[in-house]
Amino acid sequence: MWEYTDKVKDHFLNPRNVGEVEKPDGVAEVGSIACGDALKFSFSLDENKRIKDAKFKTFGCASAIATSSALTEMVKGMTLDEALKVTNRDIAAFLGGLPEEKMHCSVMGKEALEAAVANYRGAPVKEPGAQIICECFGVTDRDIERAVRENNLTTVENVTNYTKAGGGCGNCHEAIGQIIARVRAETQPAARPKLSNIQKMKMIEETIEREIRPSLKHDGGDIELIDVIGNRVLVATRGACAVCKASDITLKHFVELKLRDLVSPDLVIEEVTP
């Protein structure tokens, strides 16, 4: 059974901004009812070209509805360029985390936003030359490549969790594995200089303060760095995070990923009680 955060449950049971924007500036439909999840996203702009209103209609599970609701709340007031910087991980973090098996719902939200902006700008939604890899769910090679890059995916199972590709007949597993290997070979990070424990702790502290704490405090939570032992980052959750049943999801899929991206790919988060 999947563990859902209270915020996911709230956005599922009390979704915000359901419906369609009248006279939208941009609109898009992604997914497919036949495949299990579908989302229609629409928005309108104010006189300053900021998103004035955003609404959605979703067919799918609790996570699909919750991520769609969260997305509409997140992008209001943003310019289109600002909105396009919202990642699927940002959507999941806004909700306090999602089960790994439901991350494809946050990806669908990101795709709907991008498609609606493309609709407004008169640009093509899909990159030319994209090839369908997963016939069951209509997922292209470009979709898989992007998911692997943006979420540091390493297995076919990871790709299925984030895109649904490979979740049907399984005939595409070999092709997905080849894409993973190619993308990871292309994106191997350059060797970073070895950090002393003091340097590493300082970088971790700065990353928490700049990139992590503001998002947690937005929902009444916080995090405290207790110690760094080798690649083990010992932290304690505070506020709402300390009593959240899904805090481990937030630590692994938001905090740990940020620290790996910005400090060292070898870091591992561990929650402790000081």
C-alpha positions as CSV (number, residue, x, y, z in Angstrom):
1,M,0.0,0.0,0.0
2,W,1.3,3.4,-0.9
3,E,1.9,6.1,1.7
4,Y,0.4,9.5,0.7
5,T,1.2,12.7,2.5
6,D,-1.6,14.8,4.0
7,K,-1.0,17.4,1.3
8,V,-1.5,14.8,-1.4
9,K,-4.7,13.7,0.3
10,D,-5.9,17.3,0.6
11,H,-5.4,18.1,-3.1
12,F,-7.1,14.9,-4.1
13,L,-10.1,15.3,-1.8
14,N,-10.3,19.1,-2.2
15,P,-8.7,19.8,-5.6
16,R,-8.1,23.4,-6.5
17,N,-9.0,25.0,-9.9
18,V,-10.9,22.2,-11.4
19,G,-12.4,23.0,-14.8
20,E,-11.4,24.9,-17.9
21,V,-10.3,28.6,-18.2
22,E,-12.8,30.6,-20.3
23,K,-11.0,32.0,-23.4
24,P,-7.6,30.5,-22.4
25,D,-4.4,31.8,-23.8
26,G,-2.9,28.3,-23.8
27,V,-4.5,24.8,-23.5
28,A,-3.2,21.3,-23.9
29,E,-4.2,17.7,-23.4
30,V,-1.7,15.0,-22.5
31,G,-1.9,11.3,-21.6
32,S,-4.7,9.0,-22.6
33,I,-7.8,7.7,-20.9
34,A,-7.1,4.4,-22.6
35,C,-3.7,4.3,-20.9
36,G,-5.1,5.2,-17.5
37,D,-4.2,8.9,-17.0
38,A,-5.2,12.0,-19.0
39,L,-4.9,15.7,-18.2
40,K,-6.3,18.8,-19.8
41,F,-4.5,22.0,-18.6
42,S,-5.5,25.6,-19.6
43,F,-4.3,29.0,-18.5
44,S,-4.8,32.7,-19.1
45,L,-2.4,35.6,-18.8
46,D,-2.9,39.1,-17.3
47,E,-1.8,42.4,-18.8
48,N,1.7,41.8,-17.5
49,K,2.0,38.4,-19.2
50,R,1.8,36.5,-15.9
51,I,-0.4,33.5,-15.4
52,K,-3.6,34.9,-14.0
53,D,-5.6,31.7,-13.9
54,A,-4.9,28.0,-14.4
55,K,-7.3,25.1,-14.4
56,F,-7.3,21.4,-15.0
57,K,-9.4,18.4,-15.8
58,T,-7.8,15.0,-14.9
59,F,-8.8,11.4,-15.4
60,G,-6.7,9.2,-13.2
61,C,-5.7,8.2,-9.7
62,A,-5.4,10.3,-6.5
63,S,-1.8,11.3,-7.4
64,A,-2.8,12.4,-10.9
65,I,-5.5,14.7,-9.5
66,A,-3.3,16.0,-6.6
67,T,-0.4,16.8,-8.9
68,S,-2.6,18.6,-11.4
69,S,-4.2,20.6,-8.6
70,A,-0.8,21.4,-7.1
71,L,0.5,22.5,-10.5
72,T,-2.3,25.1,-11.0
73,E,-1.6,26.6,-7.6
74,M,2.2,26.7,-8.2
75,V,2.2,28.5,-11.5
76,K,-0.2,31.3,-10.7
77,G,1.5,34.6,-10.8
78,M,4.5,33.3,-12.7
79,T,5.7,34.4,-16.1
80,L,5.7,31.6,-18.7
81,D,9.5,31.3,-18.5
82,E,9.3,31.1,-14.8
83,A,6.6,28.4,-15.0
84,L,8.6,26.4,-17.5
85,K,11.4,26.1,-14.9
86,V,9.0,24.1,-12.5
87,T,10.2,20.5,-12.6
88,N,8.3,17.4,-11.9
89,R,10.3,17.0,-8.8
90,D,9.2,20.5,-7.7
91,I,5.6,19.4,-8.1
92,A,6.2,16.3,-6.0
93,A,8.1,18.3,-3.4
94,F,5.2,20.8,-3.2
95,L,3.0,17.9,-2.1
96,G,5.5,16.7,0.4
97,G,6.6,13.8,-1.9
98,L,5.0,11.1,-3.9
99,P,5.5,7.3,-3.9
100,E,8.1,6.3,-6.4
101,E,5.5,4.4,-8.4
102,K,3.4,7.5,-8.8
103,M,6.1,9.9,-10.0
104,H,4.8,9.6,-13.6
105,C,1.9,11.8,-12.4
106,S,4.2,14.7,-11.7
107,V,5.8,14.2,-15.1
108,M,2.4,14.3,-16.8
109,G,1.7,17.7,-15.1
110,K,5.0,19.1,-16.3
111,E,4.3,17.8,-19.8
112,A,0.8,19.4,-19.8
113,L,2.3,22.8,-18.7
114,E,4.9,22.7,-21.5
115,A,2.4,21.7,-24.1
116,A,0.0,24.5,-23.1
117,V,2.8,27.1,-23.3
118,A,3.8,25.7,-26.7
119,N,0.1,26.0,-27.8
120,Y,0.2,29.7,-26.7
121,R,3.5,30.3,-28.5
122,G,2.5,28.4,-31.6
123,A,5.4,26.0,-31.2
124,P,5.4,22.2,-31.8
125,V,4.5,20.2,-28.7
126,K,6.8,17.3,-29.5
127,E,10.3,17.4,-30.8
128,P,10.5,16.4,-34.4
129,G,12.0,13.0,-35.0
130,A,10.8,11.5,-31.7
131,Q,10.1,7.8,-32.0
132,I,7.5,5.7,-30.0
133,I,9.4,3.3,-27.8
134,C,6.5,2.1,-25.6
135,E,3.6,1.2,-27.8
136,C,1.4,0.4,-24.8
137,F,1.5,3.9,-23.4
138,G,2.7,6.0,-26.4
139,V,6.0,7.1,-24.8
140,T,8.7,8.3,-27.1
141,D,12.5,8.0,-26.9
142,R,12.7,11.7,-26.2
143,D,10.3,11.4,-23.2
144,I,12.4,8.6,-21.8
145,E,15.7,10.4,-22.4
146,R,14.4,13.5,-20.6
147,A,13.1,11.6,-17.6
148,V,16.4,9.8,-17.2
149,R,18.4,13.0,-17.4
150,E,16.2,15.1,-15.1
151,N,15.6,12.5,-12.5
152,N,18.9,10.5,-12.6
153,L,17.1,7.3,-13.4
154,T,19.2,4.1,-13.6
155,T,16.8,1.2,-14.2
156,V,13.9,0.2,-16.4
157,E,11.7,0.1,-13.3
158,N,12.7,3.7,-12.5
159,V,11.7,4.7,-16.1
160,T,8.3,2.9,-15.7
161,N,7.7,4.8,-12.4
162,Y,8.3,8.1,-14.1
163,T,6.9,7.7,-17.6
164,K,4.8,4.4,-17.5
165,A,7.0,3.2,-20.4
166,G,7.6,-0.5,-20.0
167,G,4.6,-1.0,-17.7
168,G,2.6,-3.0,-20.3
169,C,3.7,-5.9,-22.4
170,G,7.4,-5.4,-21.6
171,N,8.6,-5.6,-25.2
172,C,10.3,-2.3,-24.9
173,H,12.4,-3.1,-21.9
174,E,15.6,-3.7,-24.0
175,A,15.2,-0.4,-25.9
176,I,14.6,1.5,-22.6
177,G,17.7,-0.1,-21.2
178,Q,19.7,1.0,-24.2
179,I,18.4,4.6,-23.8
180,I,19.4,4.6,-20.1
181,A,22.9,3.4,-20.9
182,R,23.4,6.0,-23.7
183,V,22.1,8.9,-21.7
184,R,24.1,8.1,-18.6
185,A,27.2,7.7,-20.7
186,E,26.6,11.1,-22.2
187,T,25.9,12.8,-18.8
188,Q,28.6,11.3,-16.6
189,P,29.7,14.3,-14.5
190,A,33.2,15.5,-14.7
191,A,35.4,14.4,-11.8
192,R,34.9,16.8,-8.9
193,P,37.8,17.8,-6.7
194,K,37.9,15.8,-3.4
195,L,36.3,17.8,-0.6
196,S,37.4,17.8,3.0
197,N,34.7,17.0,5.5
198,I,34.7,20.7,6.5
199,Q,34.3,21.8,2.9
200,K,31.6,19.2,2.3
201,M,29.7,20.2,5.4
202,K,29.8,23.9,4.4
203,M,28.5,23.1,0.9
204,I,25.7,21.0,2.3
205,E,24.8,23.7,4.8
206,E,24.6,26.3,2.0
207,T,22.6,24.1,-0.2
208,I,20.1,23.3,2.5
209,E,19.7,27.0,3.3
210,R,19.4,28.1,-0.3
211,E,17.7,25.3,-2.1
212,I,15.9,23.1,0.4
213,R,14.8,25.0,3.6
214,P,12.6,27.5,1.7
215,S,10.4,24.8,0.2
216,L,10.1,22.9,3.5
217,K,9.2,26.1,5.4
218,H,6.5,26.9,2.8
219,D,4.6,23.9,4.2
220,G,5.5,24.5,7.9
221,G,8.4,22.1,8.0
222,D,12.2,22.4,8.4
223,I,15.4,20.4,8.5
224,E,18.5,20.6,10.7
225,L,21.9,19.3,9.7
226,I,23.3,17.3,12.5
227,D,26.6,15.9,11.1
228,V,28.4,14.7,8.0
229,I,30.3,11.4,8.3
230,G,31.9,10.5,5.0
231,N,29.1,10.5,2.5
232,R,26.4,10.1,5.2
233,V,24.4,13.3,5.8
234,L,22.7,13.1,9.2
235,V,19.7,15.3,9.5
236,A,16.7,15.9,11.9
237,T,13.3,16.9,10.6
238,R,11.5,19.8,12.3
239,G,8.0,21.3,12.4
240,A,5.5,19.6,10.1
241,C,8.2,17.4,8.6
242,A,8.8,15.8,12.0
243,V,5.3,14.5,12.3
244,C,4.7,13.8,8.6
245,K,4.3,10.1,7.8
246,A,5.9,10.6,4.4
247,S,8.9,12.5,5.6
248,D,11.2,9.7,4.4
249,I,9.9,10.3,0.8
250,T,10.7,14.0,1.1
251,L,14.1,13.2,2.4
252,K,14.9,10.8,-0.4
253,H,13.2,12.3,-3.4
254,F,13.8,16.0,-2.6
255,V,16.5,16.6,-0.1
256,E,18.9,13.8,-1.1
257,L,18.5,14.5,-4.8
258,K,19.2,18.2,-4.3
259,L,22.3,17.5,-2.3
260,R,23.5,14.9,-4.9
261,D,23.0,17.3,-7.7
262,L,24.6,20.3,-6.1
263,V,27.3,18.8,-3.7
264,S,28.2,15.2,-4.4
265,P,26.5,12.3,-6.2
266,D,27.6,9.9,-3.4
267,L,25.7,11.6,-0.6
268,V,23.1,9.6,1.4
269,I,20.5,11.2,3.7
270,E,19.9,9.6,7.1
271,E,17.3,10.9,9.6
272,V,18.4,10.8,13.2
273,T,16.9,11.9,16.5
274,P,19.5,14.1,18.2
